[in-house]
């Protein structure tokens, strides 16, 4: 992003009367970039499912572990992060460029508040690149077209889809979006995907899903099997599709952490 674009780009209009998943998520993470309507929905969901805050925090920790692995062990230096959310501690570019300062990252989101903060906060190392695309995941063709202005699609790319496909209610549409995006990746690329599931506490999860839908912020919970299907045709790396809290967690004297109702995986495109 150029200084001119950052300083003189059009100011987006933020609708504070409707909740938005990025801002609700920010509230659960303890952030300040949210509005009363977002906090109201966040509190309603937390009332029926108190574990949602743990889901948010474990999901954020999973992002860090996955990106460190890819930028380090796997040697990936290009990241396409869909559903960026509001910038917080240890965003994808910060984690990746800490491992390899020359990493290139393209963030994609369609929330005006995310755009405002992206302009100010998503800064890159001098050796690397960090760009933001204002786009909807439901238009994968446009996402890829814009990402190709920064990323080299002849070289491996890590496609990050964390908590994004739950915003696509229709299963067939979600699969088509995933297929379109993965098809554009060259061999040696990776898919990092995480989404909410109803597996751990089905009753509370169903109540949370209903609460969000009634509040105007629908989020589709899928089974672990449905989430695993998003990795079809790819080579899952260990430990496969698991709760975000159990994907290569940091070792502790207390063993594996408790499962939370979000499942994830990291897979390589052959």
VOVOGU-983867 format. One record per residue (C-alpha): residue in three letters; z, x, y. Coordinates in steps of 0.1 Angstrom, whole numbers, plus 5000, padded with zeros to 4 digits. Example, Ala and Ser with C-alpha at 12.3 -4.5 7.8 and 13.67 -1.06 7.14 Angstrom:
2
ALA507851234955;SER507151374989;
END
This chain:
270
UNK500050005000;UNK499050155034;UNK501350155064;UNK498849925082;UNK499049675054;UNK502849695053;UNK503249665091;UNK500449415099;UNK499949205068;UNK500448835072;UNK503948705070;UNK504348485039;UNK505848135042;UNK509048105022;UNK509947755010;UNK513747745009;UNK513947384998;UNK512747454962;UNK514347694937;UNK512347994925;UNK513048184892;UNK512948524909;UNK515648424934;UNK517748244908;UNK517548554886;UNK518548764916;UNK521648544921;UNK522748584885;UNK522348964889;UNK524748954919;UNK522049004945;UNK521848864980;UNK518248774982;UNK518548404974;UNK519048064991;UNK521447774986;UNK519047584964;UNK518747894942;UNK522447934939;UNK522847564932;UNK520447574903;UNK521947904891;UNK525447744891;UNK524147434873;UNK522647654845;UNK525647874843;UNK527847564839;UNK526047454808;UNK525347814796;UNK527848074809;UNK526148344790;UNK523148344813;UNK524648614835;UNK524948844804;UNK521248764796;UNK520248874831;UNK522149194829;UNK521149294794;UNK517549214803;UNK517749454832;UNK519249724811;UNK516449674785;UNK513849734812;UNK515450074820;UNK515650184783;UNK512050074776;UNK510550244807;UNK512450564801;UNK511150574765;UNK507550504776;UNK507450744806;UNK509251014785;UNK508651014748;UNK505450814748;UNK503950994778;UNK502850684796;UNK502250734834;UNK500750394843;UNK502650064845;UNK501549714852;UNK504649504858;UNK504049124859;UNK506748904873;UNK508349174894;UNK511148974907;UNK513249074937;UNK513849454940;UNK517249564928;UNK518749874913;UNK516450074889;UNK513149894893;UNK510350004870;UNK508950254895;UNK512350414901;UNK513050454864;UNK509550574855;UNK509150824884;UNK512650964877;UNK511151074844;UNK507651154857;UNK507251164895;UNK503451114892;UNK503650774875;UNK501650494890;UNK503050144891;UNK501549814901;UNK503849514906;UNK502649154904;UNK504448844916;UNK503648534936;UNK506948464954;UNK506748504992;UNK510248654993;UNK509348904967;UNK506349004988;UNK508549055019;UNK510849285000;UNK508149464981;UNK506549575014;UNK509849725025;UNK511449854993;UNK508849944967;UNK508250294979;UNK506850574957;UNK507350934951;UNK504851154970;UNK503251244936;UNK502950894923;UNK501750554935;UNK503550214939;UNK501549904948;UNK502249534950;UNK499749254941;UNK500348904953;UNK499048704923;UNK499948444897;UNK500048544860;UNK498048234853;UNK495048404868;UNK494948714846;UNK491348804856;UNK492448844892;UNK495549034882;UNK493449284863;UNK490849314891;UNK493549394916;UNK495449634893;UNK492249824886;UNK492249934922;UNK495250154914;UNK495350204876;UNK492850374854;UNK491950134826;UNK490350404806;UNK493750554801;UNK496950404784;UNK498950154805;UNK502249994798;UNK502049614804;UNK505449484814;UNK505949104808;UNK509649054812;UNK510848694815;UNK507348594827;UNK505748384799;UNK508748144799;UNK507348024833;UNK504247914814;UNK505247594797;UNK502247544775;UNK502247764744;UNK498447784742;UNK498147894778;UNK500848154774;UNK498948304744;UNK495648304763;UNK497248484792;UNK498748744769;UNK495448784750;UNK493348824782;UNK495649094795;UNK496149294763;UNK492349284756;UNK491849474789;UNK494149754778;UNK492750074762;UNK493950214729;UNK497350384732;UNK498650124757;UNK501949934753;UNK503149584757;UNK506749544767;UNK507649174765;UNK510948984768;UNK511548614771;UNK514248354766;UNK514948214731;UNK516947924717;UNK518048124687;UNK521548244696;UNK523147934710;UNK520647644705;UNK522747374720;UNK523647564752;UNK520047694755;UNK518647344753;UNK521047224780;UNK520047514802;UNK516347454797;UNK516747084806;UNK518847174836;UNK516247414850;UNK513447164844;UNK515246884862;UNK516047114891;UNK512447204896;UNK512547554881;UNK511247494845;UNK511547774820;UNK510247734784;UNK512547874757;UNK510647984726;UNK511848074691;UNK512048444680;UNK508948374658;UNK506948254688;UNK508048554708;UNK507048784679;UNK503648624678;UNK502948764713;UNK502749114696;UNK500149014670;UNK497549284665;UNK499849554680;UNK502149814664;UNK505749724671;UNK508050024675;UNK511550024661;UNK513749814661;UNK511049544664;UNK511649204680;UNK515349174687;UNK517849054713;UNK517449254745;UNK521049374741;UNK520149534708;UNK516849714717;UNK517950084714;UNK521250024731;UNK523250324744;UNK525750434717;UNK529350314721;UNK532450344698;UNK532349964694;UNK529049934676;UNK526149704685;UNK526649464715;UNK526649084710;UNK523248914708;UNK522148724739;UNK519548454741;UNK516548674752;UNK514448854727;UNK512149154733;UNK509949414718;UNK507749714726;UNK504449754708;UNK501549994709;UNK497849894710;UNK496050084682;
END
